[in-house]
Amino acid sequence: MTLPQTSIDQLNAVPDEYVDGTFTLTAGSAKYGPFDVGIRLKGAASFRPLSGKAAFKVKLPRAPDPTFLGLRTLTLNNMVQDPSMIHEVLAYEAFRSAGVAAPRTGYAYVRVNGQAYGVYLNVETLDRVMLPRWFGSTQHLYEGEYDSQGGVEVEPDDIGRLGVDEGDEADLSDLEALIAAVHGTAGDWSDRVAAVADLQQMTRMWAVEKYIGHWDGYSGQRGFHQPNNYFLHSDSAGVFRMLPWGTDQTWGNRLLFDGQAGAMFDKCLDDASCSSMYRDAVRDVRSRIAELGLDARAASTAALLSPWQKKDPRLESPLESIGDAVQATRDFLRVRQDDAARWLDPGPPAVSPAPDLRPPLPDPRPPLLGIGTGRRQRPLRNEGVIVRVRCDEPCTYRVYGRLDLRRRGRKIGLRQRLGNLPANRTARLRLLFSKSSSGVLRSALIRGRRVRARVIVRARDGTGNLAKSSRLVRLTR
């Protein structure tokens, strides 16, 4: 990939907005490009700036061909939370084997402006190209990802926190119907929910999450940051299915196959017919994963990556830890079949229970982040957008944003602010815009155009845990 200096400056200021760049792919003897593309940075806890091992989204060219090798967008994960670099490949294969829609994966060695950025995972993007391979129609694709308020649940209070990745943002009636069914009281729970959700599919999704130790998904555990890393897909009839995401920290924690987690999972286990369906799903998933040969896949993939990892200049894990992480994954695979069998048929207690292979379940708690913007602001009088930021523990923050001039389709970036905060202290910040941008904004407000500001705050504590949140502010004269 190639980025001009103006695009680099823009990404440093507003990393999650697409900027202009070029993209070239070399695959064996074949070479594609260079193409003009859009490039932005991505990630929550795995976010890294351009100066580190940044993760990327690449929006591929739409003309003259609307797709490139069948794709519209590339998702390039930096795998900084997975020293083995094999977790996601194995996890999504396990989901697909159970009939759960999940992305395909591949690897790439990435260079930016001639500088090596190293080994990346190319994860298939969940979009209008991928979804038709699994579904006959798509009404909506919602994304559940934790924010400063915690995990995002299928419940009335969280309806505005589920991201709308595909479909009409103004009409969420399908999601409202799902939430009403999940939390209703009339009749049998599974009969009521089955009208708006494919429970056969969802129980398979949850069974795989449990099996692979996906503690940071929907059914893995209940915590401040969960439910997390899931998608809800609705078809034209309003029937929902659940899709996985964010599986880089799997294959390590031997989760119980029951226990509290997301609301739909908990209510399923409390319902006799749904609980039986889930038990059958665990049995089926255990059998299917046994047939995949994932241990051999882990070994061969690690061998394939090894020479590339050795020349990765931005690798965050020591080379010697990679082999240990791969071996821990293979050890997990060897004992997980027995874990599932014991849950399905407890029998007498084992004489020598298998030891845990990893430290206790991680609880990466980022700082609790408070943002104050108010619903409306007068940016011309304030000479910018005012933001108040507060952390419950010492943190470093980055605050940035953009002005969205809806009718023009034009977006103006606000200059970022960086700083440090002691615990429970509030910083009052002014996000500025350039003199030329001020003129455009003034003209839009005078003409009565709708203008909004999206303010994004990222804060890290002393151990590197990241919190991210955003606010939408209406701007007036």
QUIPEUR-V216889 format. One record per pair of residues at least 24 apart in sequence whose C-alpha atoms are under 10 Angstrom apart, sorted by the first residue. I is the first residue (numbers start at 1). J is the second residue. D is the distance in whole Angstrom. If there is no record, write none. Layout:
i = {I:I}
j = {J:J}
d = {D:D}
This chain:
i = {1:1:1:1:1:1:1:1:1:1:1:1:1:2:2:2:2:2:2:2:2:2:3:3:3:3:4:7:7:7:8:8:10:10:10:10:11:11:11:11:11:12:12:12:12:12:12:12:13:13:13:13:13:13:13:13:13:14:14:14:14:14:14:14:14:14:14:14:14:15:15:15:15:15:15:15:15:15:15:15:15:16:16:16:16:16:16:16:16:17:17:17:17:17:17:17:18:18:18:19:19:20:21:21:22:22:22:22:22:23:23:23:23:23:23:24:25:25:26:26:27:32:32:35:35:35:36:36:36:36:37:37:37:38:39:39:41:41:41:42:42:42:42:43:43:43:44:44:44:44:44:44:44:44:45:45:45:45:45:45:45:45:45:45:46:46:46:46:46:46:46:46:46:47:47:47:47:47:48:48:50:50:51:51:52:52:52:52:52:53:53:53:53:53:53:53:53:53:53:53:53:53:53:54:54:54:54:54:55:55:55:55:55:56:56:57:57:67:70:70:71:71:71:71:71:71:72:72:72:72:72:73:73:73:73:73:73:74:74:74:74:75:75:75:75:75:75:75:75:76:76:76:76:76:76:76:76:76:76:76:77:77:77:77:77:77:77:77:77:78:78:78:78:78:78:78:78:78:79:79:79:79:79:79:79:80:80:80:80:80:80:81:81:81:81:82:82:82:82:82:82:82:82:82:83:83:83:83:83:83:83:83:83:83:83:83:83:83:84:84:84:84:84:84:84:84:84:84:84:84:84:84:84:84:84:85:85:85:85:85:85:85:85:85:85:85:85:86:86:86:86:86:86:86:86:86:86:86:86:86:87:87:87:87:87:87:87:87:87:87:87:88:88:88:88:88:88:88:88:88:89:89:89:89:89:89:89:89:89:90:90:90:90:90:90:90:90:90:90:90:90:90:91:91:91:91:91:91:91:91:91:91:91:91:91:91:91:92:92:92:92:92:93:93:93:94:94:94:94:94:94:94:94:94:94:94:94:95:95:95:95:95:95:95:95:95:95:95:95:96:96:97:97:97:97:97:97:98:98:98:98:98:98:98:98:98:98:98:98:99:99:99:99:99:100:100:100:100:100:100:100:100:100:100:100:100:101:101:101:101:101:101:101:101:101:101:101:101:101:102:102:102:102:102:102:102:102:102:103:103:103:103:103:104:107:108:108:109:109:109:110:115:116:116:116:116:117:117:117:117:117:118:118:118:118:118:118:118:118:119:119:119:119:119:119:119:119:119:120:120:123:126:126:126:126:126:127:127:128:128:131:135:135:135:135:136:136:137:137:137:137:137:138:138:138:138:138:138:138:138:138:138:139:139:139:139:139:139:139:139:139:139:139:139:139:140:140:140:140:140:140:140:140:140:140:140:140:140:140:140:140:140:141:141:141:141:141:141:141:141:141:141:141:141:141:142:142:142:142:142:142:142:142:142:142:142:142:143:143:143:143:143:143:143:143:143:143:144:144:144:144:144:144:144:144:144:144:144:145:145:145:145:145:145:145:145:145:145:145:146:146:146:146:146:146:146:146:146:146:147:147:147:147:147:147:147:147:147:147:148:148:148:148:148:148:148:148:148:148:148:148:148:148:148:149:149:149:149:149:149:149:149:150:150:150:150:150:150:150:150:151:151:151:151:151:151:151:151:151:151:151:151:152:152:152:152:152:152:152:152:152:153:153:153:153:153:153:153:153:154:154:154:154:154:154:154:154:154:154:155:155:155:155:155:155:156:156:162:162:163:163:164:164:165:165:166:166:167:173:174:174:174:174:174:174:174:175:175:175:175:175:175:177:177:178:178:178:178:179:182:182:182:182:183:183:183:188:188:188:189:189:189:189:189:189:189:190:190:190:190:190:190:190:190:191:191:191:193:193:193:193:194:194:194:195:195:195:195:196:196:196:196:196:196:196:197:197:197:197:197:197:197:197:198:198:198:198:198:199:199:199:199:199:199:199:199:200:200:200:200:200:200:201:201:201:201:201:201:201:202:202:202:202:202:202:202:202:202:202:203:203:203:203:203:203:203:203:203:203:203:203:203:203:203:204:204:204:204:204:204:204:204:204:204:205:205:205:205:205:205:205:205:206:206:206:206:206:206:206:206:206:207:207:207:207:207:207:207:207:207:207:207:207:208:208:208:208:208:208:208:208:209:209:209:209:209:209:210:210:210:210:210:210:210:210:210:210:211:211:211:211:211:211:211:211:211:211:211:211:211:211:211:211:212:212:212:212:212:212:212:212:212:212:212:212:212:213:213:213:213:213:213:213:213:213:213:213:213:213:214:214:214:214:214:214:214:214:214:214:214:214:215:215:215:215:215:215:215:215:215:215:215:215:216:216:216:216:216:216:216:216:217:217:217:217:217:217:217:218:218:218:218:218:218:218:218:218:219:219:219:219:219:219:219:219:219:219:220:220:220:220:220:220:220:220:220:220:221:221:221:221:221:221:221:221:222:222:222:222:222:223:223:223:223:223:224:224:224:225:225:225:225:226:226:227:227:227:228:249:250:251:251:251:251:251:251:251:251:251:251:252:252:252:252:252:252:252:252:252:252:252:252:252:253:253:253:253:253:253:253:253:254:254:254:254:254:254:254:254:254:254:255:255:255:256:256:256:257:257:257:257:257:258:279:279:280:282:282:282:282:283:283:283:283:283:285:285:286:286:286:286:286:286:287:289:289:290:290:290:290:293:294:294:294:294:295:295:295:295:295:295:295:295:296:297:298:298:298:298:298:299:299:299:299:299:301:302:302:328:328:329:329:331:332:332:332:364:364:364:364:365:365:365:365:365:365:366:366:366:366:366:366:366:366:366:366:366:366:366:366:367:367:367:367:367:367:367:367:367:367:367:367:367:367:367:368:368:368:368:368:368:368:368:368:368:369:369:369:369:369:369:369:369:369:369:369:369:370:370:370:370:370:371:371:371:371:371:371:371:371:372:372:372:372:373:373:373:373:373:373:373:374:374:374:374:375:375:375:375:375:375:376:376:376:376:376:376:376:377:377:377:377:377:377:377:378:378:378:378:378:379:379:379:379:379:379:379:379:379:379:379:379:380:380:380:380:380:380:380:380:381:381:382:382:382:383:383:383:383:383:383:384:384:384:384:384:384:384:384:384:385:385:385:385:385:385:385:385:385:385:385:386:386:386:386:386:386:387:387:387:387:387:387:387:387:387:388:388:388:388:388:389:389:389:389:389:389:389:389:389:389:390:390:390:390:390:390:390:390:390:391:391:391:391:391:391:391:391:391:391:391:391:392:392:392:392:392:392:392:393:393:393:393:393:393:393:393:394:394:394:394:394:394:394:394:394:394:395:395:395:395:395:395:395:395:395:395:395:395:395:395:395:395:396:396:396:396:396:396:396:396:396:396:397:397:397:397:397:397:397:397:397:398:398:398:398:398:398:399:399:399:399:399:399:399:399:399:399:399:400:400:400:400:400:400:400:400:401:401:401:401:401:401:401:401:401:401:402:402:402:402:402:402:402:402:403:403:403:403:403:403:403:403:403:403:403:403:404:404:404:404:404:404:404:404:405:405:405:405:405:405:405:405:405:406:406:406:406:406:407:407:407:407:408:408:408:408:410:411:411:411:411:412:412:412:412:412:413:413:413:414:414:414:416:416:416:417:418:418:418:419:420:420:420:421:421:431:441:441:441:442:442:444:444:445:445:445:446:446:448:448:449:449:450:450:450:451:451:452}
j = {25:34:35:36:37:39:58:110:111:112:113:114:115:34:36:37:39:111:112:113:114:115:38:39:112:113:113:38:39:40:40:50:40:413:414:415:39:40:41:49:50:41:49:50:51:400:415:416:398:399:400:401:413:414:415:416:417:40:41:398:399:400:401:402:413:414:415:416:456:39:40:41:42:47:48:49:50:54:56:400:401:40:41:42:43:56:57:401:456:41:42:57:401:402:411:413:57:58:59:58:59:59:58:59:58:60:61:112:113:58:59:60:61:111:112:111:108:110:108:109:108:68:69:60:61:68:60:61:62:63:61:62:73:73:73:74:75:76:77:75:76:77:78:77:78:246:145:146:147:458:465:466:467:468:80:81:364:366:460:464:465:466:467:468:77:78:79:80:81:82:464:465:466:77:78:80:458:466:78:80:112:117:117:314:117:313:314:315:316:77:78:79:80:116:117:118:119:120:312:313:314:315:316:78:80:117:120:314:79:80:117:120:121:120:122:122:125:129:129:130:124:125:127:128:129:130:125:127:128:129:130:123:124:125:126:127:129:122:123:124:125:105:120:121:122:123:124:125:126:106:107:108:110:119:120:121:122:123:124:125:107:108:119:120:121:122:123:246:248:117:118:119:120:121:122:314:315:316:119:120:121:248:249:315:316:120:248:314:315:316:317:248:249:316:317:247:248:249:250:316:317:322:325:326:248:249:315:316:317:318:319:320:321:322:323:324:325:326:248:249:298:301:302:305:317:319:321:322:323:324:325:326:327:328:329:119:120:121:248:298:301:302:305:309:322:325:326:121:248:250:251:297:298:299:301:302:305:325:326:329:212:247:248:249:250:251:252:298:325:326:329:121:123:245:246:247:248:249:250:251:121:122:123:247:248:294:297:298:301:212:247:248:250:251:289:292:294:295:297:298:301:329:208:209:211:212:213:214:244:245:246:247:248:249:250:251:294:123:208:244:245:247:289:292:294:205:208:209:211:212:285:286:288:289:290:292:294:204:205:206:207:208:209:212:243:244:285:288:289:205:208:208:285:288:289:291:292:201:204:205:207:208:281:284:285:286:287:288:289:134:201:204:205:285:134:201:202:203:204:205:206:208:241:242:243:244:126:130:131:133:134:135:201:205:233:241:242:243:244:126:130:131:134:205:242:243:244:245:130:131:243:244:245:130:305:305:308:308:309:312:312:313:311:312:313:314:311:312:313:314:315:308:309:310:311:312:313:314:315:305:308:309:310:311:312:313:314:315:309:312:245:165:166:231:243:245:165:166:165:166:233:233:234:235:241:235:236:233:234:235:236:237:166:167:233:234:235:236:237:238:239:240:166:167:168:172:174:233:234:235:236:237:238:239:240:164:165:166:167:168:169:171:172:174:175:232:233:234:235:236:238:240:165:166:167:168:231:232:233:234:235:240:241:242:243:166:167:169:172:175:230:231:232:233:234:242:243:228:229:230:231:232:233:242:243:244:245:217:218:226:227:228:229:230:231:232:244:245:217:218:225:226:227:228:229:230:231:245:246:216:224:225:226:227:228:229:467:468:469:224:225:226:228:368:369:467:468:469:470:224:225:366:367:368:369:370:371:457:458:466:467:468:469:470:224:225:368:369:370:467:468:469:223:224:225:226:227:228:368:467:216:217:218:222:223:224:225:226:227:228:229:262:218:224:225:226:227:228:229:230:262:179:218:226:227:228:262:263:264:178:179:180:182:183:227:232:262:263:264:179:180:182:183:263:264:180:183:231:232:231:232:231:232:231:233:233:234:234:238:234:235:236:237:238:239:240:232:233:234:238:239:240:238:239:234:238:239:240:264:263:264:267:268:263:264:267:271:272:273:267:268:270:271:272:273:274:267:268:270:271:272:273:274:275:271:273:274:239:240:264:268:239:240:274:237:238:239:240:234:235:237:238:239:240:241:232:233:234:238:239:240:241:242:234:239:240:241:242:240:241:242:264:268:274:277:278:241:274:277:278:280:281:240:241:242:243:277:278:281:240:241:242:243:264:265:268:277:278:281:241:242:264:265:268:269:274:275:276:277:278:279:280:281:282:242:277:278:279:280:281:282:283:284:285:241:242:243:244:278:281:282:285:242:243:244:257:262:265:278:281:282:257:258:278:279:280:281:282:283:284:285:286:340:244:257:281:282:284:285:286:289:244:247:250:251:255:257:250:251:253:254:255:256:257:258:282:340:250:251:253:254:255:256:257:282:285:286:289:333:336:337:339:340:247:249:250:251:252:253:254:255:289:329:332:333:336:247:249:250:251:252:253:254:255:256:257:332:336:361:244:245:246:247:248:249:250:251:252:253:254:255:247:249:250:251:252:253:254:255:261:361:362:363:245:246:247:248:249:250:362:363:244:245:246:247:250:261:262:242:243:244:245:261:262:263:264:265:257:258:259:260:261:262:263:264:265:266:253:255:256:257:258:259:260:261:262:265:255:256:258:259:260:261:262:361:259:260:261:262:263:260:261:262:363:365:363:364:365:363:364:365:366:261:262:261:262:263:262:362:329:325:326:328:329:330:331:332:333:336:358:325:328:329:330:331:332:333:356:357:358:359:360:361:332:356:357:358:359:360:361:362:332:335:336:339:340:356:357:358:360:361:336:339:361:339:340:343:282:339:340:343:344:343:343:344:344:340:341:343:344:337:340:341:343:344:337:340:336:337:338:339:340:341:337:333:337:333:334:336:337:333:329:330:333:334:326:327:329:330:331:332:333:334:330:330:326:327:329:330:333:323:326:327:329:330:326:326:327:357:358:357:358:357:356:357:358:463:464:465:466:461:463:464:465:466:467:391:392:393:395:459:460:461:462:463:464:465:466:467:468:391:392:393:394:395:423:459:460:461:462:464:465:466:467:468:392:393:395:424:459:460:461:466:467:468:393:395:397:424:457:458:459:460:466:467:468:469:424:426:457:469:470:426:427:455:456:457:469:470:471:426:428:470:471:428:455:470:471:472:473:474:471:472:473:474:452:471:472:473:474:475:452:453:472:473:474:475:476:452:453:473:474:475:476:477:445:474:475:476:477:430:431:432:433:438:441:442:453:474:475:476:477:438:439:441:442:445:475:476:477:476:477:430:431:432:430:431:432:433:434:438:414:415:429:430:431:432:433:434:438:414:429:430:431:432:433:453:454:455:473:475:428:429:430:431:432:455:427:428:429:430:431:455:456:457:471:426:427:428:429:430:421:424:425:426:427:428:429:457:458:459:421:422:423:424:425:426:427:428:459:420:421:422:423:424:425:426:427:459:460:461:467:421:422:423:424:425:426:461:421:422:423:424:425:460:461:462:420:421:422:423:424:425:459:460:461:462:419:420:421:422:423:424:458:459:460:461:462:463:464:465:466:467:420:421:422:458:459:460:461:462:464:466:421:457:458:459:460:461:466:467:468:456:457:458:459:460:468:429:430:431:455:456:457:458:459:468:469:470:431:432:454:455:456:457:458:470:431:432:453:454:455:456:457:470:471:472:431:433:452:453:454:455:456:472:433:437:441:451:452:453:454:455:472:473:474:475:441:450:451:452:453:454:474:475:440:441:444:445:449:450:451:452:453:444:449:450:451:452:444:449:450:451:444:449:450:451:440:437:451:452:453:437:438:440:441:453:437:453:454:453:454:455:455:456:457:457:457:458:459:459:459:460:461:459:461:455:475:476:477:476:477:476:477:475:476:477:476:477:476:477:475:476:474:475:476:475:476:476}
d = {9:9:9:10:9:9:9:8:6:5:6:8:10:9:10:10:10:8:6:5:8:10:10:9:7:6:8:10:9:9:10:8:10:8:10:9:9:7:7:8:8:9:7:7:9:10:10:8:9:9:7:8:8:8:6:5:9:9:9:10:9:6:7:8:7:8:8:7:9:9:6:5:8:10:10:8:9:10:10:9:10:5:5:6:9:9:9:10:10:8:9:10:10:9:10:9:8:8:8:10:10:10:9:10:10:9:10:10:10:8:10:8:10:10:9:10:9:9:10:10:9:9:10:8:7:10:8:6:10:10:6:9:10:9:10:10:10:9:10:9:9:8:10:8:9:10:9:9:9:9:9:7:8:7:9:8:9:9:9:8:6:5:8:9:9:8:8:6:7:10:10:9:8:10:9:9:10:8:9:9:9:9:10:10:8:10:7:9:9:10:6:9:8:10:6:8:10:9:10:9:6:8:8:7:10:8:10:9:9:9:10:8:10:10:10:10:9:9:7:9:9:9:9:10:6:8:9:8:9:7:10:10:8:6:9:8:9:7:7:7:6:10:9:8:6:5:7:6:10:10:9:8:9:10:6:6:5:6:9:10:9:10:9:6:5:6:7:10:10:9:9:7:5:7:9:10:9:10:9:7:7:7:10:9:9:10:9:10:8:6:8:7:7:9:9:9:6:6:9:10:9:9:8:10:9:10:9:8:6:8:9:10:7:5:9:9:6:8:9:10:9:10:8:10:9:10:8:5:7:8:5:5:9:9:8:9:9:8:8:10:9:8:8:10:8:9:8:9:8:10:10:9:7:9:7:7:9:9:8:9:9:7:5:7:6:7:9:9:10:9:8:8:9:9:8:5:5:8:8:9:9:10:9:9:9:10:9:9:9:9:9:10:9:9:10:10:7:9:8:7:10:10:8:9:10:7:10:9:9:10:10:7:8:10:7:8:10:10:10:8:9:8:9:8:9:10:7:9:9:8:8:10:8:6:10:8:9:8:7:10:9:6:8:10:9:8:9:10:9:10:10:10:8:7:7:9:8:9:7:8:9:8:9:8:6:10:10:7:8:9:8:8:9:10:9:7:8:10:7:6:10:9:9:8:7:8:10:9:8:9:6:9:9:9:10:9:8:6:8:8:9:10:9:10:10:6:6:8:8:10:9:9:9:9:9:10:10:8:9:9:10:9:9:7:7:8:10:7:7:6:9:8:7:9:7:4:6:6:7:8:7:7:10:9:6:9:9:8:10:10:10:9:9:9:9:9:8:7:10:8:9:9:9:7:10:7:9:10:8:5:6:9:8:8:7:6:4:6:9:9:10:10:8:6:8:10:8:8:5:5:5:8:7:9:10:7:7:5:4:7:9:10:8:8:9:8:6:5:7:9:9:9:5:5:7:10:7:6:5:7:9:9:10:10:10:7:9:10:10:9:9:5:5:6:9:10:10:9:8:6:5:6:9:10:9:10:9:9:9:9:7:6:6:5:6:8:10:9:9:10:9:8:8:5:5:7:9:10:10:10:9:6:7:7:6:8:9:9:9:10:8:10:9:10:9:7:6:6:9:10:9:9:8:6:6:8:9:10:10:10:6:6:6:9:8:8:8:8:9:10:10:9:8:5:5:7:8:9:9:10:10:10:9:9:8:6:4:4:5:6:9:9:9:10:8:7:6:6:9:9:9:10:9:8:6:8:7:7:9:8:6:10:8:9:9:10:8:7:7:5:8:8:7:8:10:8:9:9:9:9:10:10:10:9:10:9:10:10:9:7:9:9:9:5:8:9:9:10:8:8:10:9:8:10:10:9:8:8:10:8:7:8:10:9:9:9:8:10:9:8:8:9:7:9:9:9:9:7:10:7:9:7:6:9:10:9:9:10:10:10:10:8:9:10:10:9:7:9:9:10:8:6:4:6:9:10:10:8:8:5:4:6:9:10:7:6:6:9:9:8:9:10:9:7:8:9:9:9:7:8:10:8:9:7:8:10:10:10:9:9:6:6:8:9:9:10:10:9:9:10:9:10:8:9:10:8:9:10:7:5:8:9:6:8:10:9:7:9:9:5:7:10:8:7:9:7:7:8:10:9:10:9:9:10:9:9:10:8:8:9:9:7:10:7:8:9:6:5:9:9:7:9:10:10:10:9:7:10:6:9:9:8:9:9:10:9:9:10:10:9:8:6:7:6:8:9:9:9:8:9:8:7:9:7:8:8:8:9:10:7:9:9:7:9:10:6:5:8:8:8:8:10:10:9:8:8:9:8:5:5:6:5:6:6:9:9:9:9:10:10:10:9:6:9:7:5:7:9:8:9:8:9:8:7:10:9:7:9:7:9:8:9:10:9:8:8:10:8:8:10:10:7:8:8:8:10:9:9:9:10:8:10:7:6:9:9:8:9:9:9:8:5:5:9:9:6:8:10:7:9:9:9:9:8:6:8:10:8:9:9:7:6:4:7:10:9:6:4:7:9:9:8:10:9:10:9:10:8:9:9:8:9:8:7:7:6:9:9:10:9:10:10:8:6:8:9:6:7:9:10:9:7:7:10:9:6:9:9:7:6:9:10:9:8:8:8:7:8:8:6:9:8:9:7:8:10:7:8:9:10:9:10:9:9:9:9:8:8:9:8:7:9:9:9:7:9:7:9:9:8:10:8:8:10:7:10:9:9:6:9:10:7:8:9:9:9:9:10:10:8:10:10:8:8:10:10:10:8:6:9:10:7:8:9:10:7:9:8:7:10:10:8:9:10:8:10:7:10:7:8:9:10:8:9:7:9:9:9:6:9:9:10:10:6:8:9:10:10:9:9:8:7:6:10:9:8:5:5:5:9:6:6:6:8:7:9:7:7:6:9:10:7:7:6:9:5:8:10:10:9:10:10:10:7:10:9:10:10:10:9:9:7:10:10:7:8:8:10:9:9:9:10:9:10:9:9:8:8:8:8:10:9:10:8:10:8:10:7:8:7:10:9:9:7:9:10:9:8:5:6:9:9:10:9:6:5:6:7:10:9:7:7:5:6:8:10:9:6:5:6:10:10:9:10:9:9:9:10:10:7:7:8:7:10:8:7:10:9:9:7:10:8:8:10:9:8:8:7:8:10:9:8:10:9:6:5:5:6:9:9:8:8:6:5:7:9:8:10:9:9:9:7:6:5:6:9:10:8:6:5:6:8:8:10:9:10:6:6:5:6:9:9:10:8:6:5:7:8:8:10:9:8:9:8:6:6:5:7:9:9:10:7:8:6:6:7:8:10:8:9:9:10:9:8:5:5:8:10:10:8:7:4:7:9:10:7:9:8:6:4:5:8:9:10:9:6:7:9:6:5:7:7:10:10:6:5:4:7:10:9:10:9:10:4:6:9:8:5:5:7:8:9:10:8:7:6:4:7:9:10:9:10:8:6:5:6:9:10:9:10:8:7:6:5:6:9:10:10:9:7:10:9:6:5:7:9:10:8:10:7:5:4:6:8:9:9:10:9:9:8:6:5:7:9:10:9:9:8:7:6:4:7:9:10:9:10:9:10:8:6:5:6:8:10:10:9:8:7:9:7:7:5:7:9:10:8:6:6:8:9:7:7:9:9:9:10:10:10:10:10:10:9:7:10:9:9:9:9:9:10:9:9:9:10:10:10:10:10:10:10:10:9:10:10:9:10:9:10:10:10:10:8:10:10:8:6:6:9:7:9:9:10:9:8:8:8:6:8:9}
